[in-house]
Amino acid sequence: MAAKYIIGSVAASFAVAYVADKLVADEKIFGGTTPNTVSNKEWWEELTRNFRHGHALPVHLW
């Protein structure tokens, strides 16, 4: 009997967390913009390439 309350509570907490994340991160309810480093495909490719070669940061940022 207690299991249904536990499972329901866990499911509800995941639903609340999902909605909160969606509103804050994707809908930007508090304002702000997505940083260029997140939306710039070239930056991600350079970062991935440097991680493969053992560098922690892109070479042009050193």
C-alpha positions as CSV (number, residue, x, y, z in Angstrom):
1,M,0.0,0.0,0.0
2,A,2.8,2.4,0.8
3,A,4.5,1.5,-2.5
4,K,1.9,3.2,-4.5
5,Y,2.4,6.5,-2.6
6,I,6.2,6.2,-2.9
7,I,6.0,5.5,-6.7
8,G,3.4,8.3,-7.2
9,S,5.5,10.7,-5.2
10,V,8.7,9.9,-7.2
11,A,6.8,10.2,-10.5
12,A,5.3,13.5,-9.4
13,S,8.7,14.9,-8.3
14,F,10.2,14.0,-11.7
15,A,7.3,15.7,-13.4
16,V,7.8,18.9,-11.4
17,A,11.5,18.8,-12.0
18,Y,11.0,18.4,-15.8
19,V,8.5,21.3,-15.9
20,A,10.8,23.5,-13.9
21,D,13.8,22.7,-16.0
22,K,11.8,23.3,-19.2
23,L,10.6,26.7,-18.0
24,V,14.0,27.9,-16.6
25,A,16.4,26.5,-19.2
26,D,14.4,26.4,-22.5
27,E,11.8,29.0,-22.1
28,K,14.1,31.5,-20.3
29,I,11.4,32.7,-17.9
30,F,14.0,34.7,-16.0
31,G,15.4,36.3,-19.2
32,G,18.9,35.9,-20.6
33,T,20.2,34.3,-23.8
34,T,22.0,31.2,-24.7
35,P,25.8,31.7,-24.6
36,N,27.6,31.7,-27.9
37,T,29.8,28.8,-26.8
38,V,26.7,26.7,-26.4
39,S,25.1,27.6,-29.8
40,N,28.3,27.8,-31.9
41,K,28.9,24.5,-33.7
42,E,32.5,25.5,-34.6
43,W,33.4,26.1,-31.0
44,W,32.1,22.6,-30.0
45,E,34.0,21.0,-32.9
46,E,37.2,22.7,-31.8
47,L,36.7,21.8,-28.2
48,T,36.1,18.1,-29.1
49,R,39.1,18.1,-31.3
50,N,41.3,19.4,-28.5
51,F,40.0,17.0,-25.9
52,R,40.9,14.2,-28.3
53,H,44.4,15.5,-28.4
54,G,44.6,15.8,-24.6
55,H,44.2,19.6,-24.3
56,A,41.9,20.9,-21.7
57,L,41.0,24.1,-23.5
58,P,41.0,25.1,-27.2
59,V,44.5,26.3,-28.1
60,H,43.3,29.8,-29.1
61,L,42.1,30.3,-25.5
62,W,45.5,29.6,-23.8
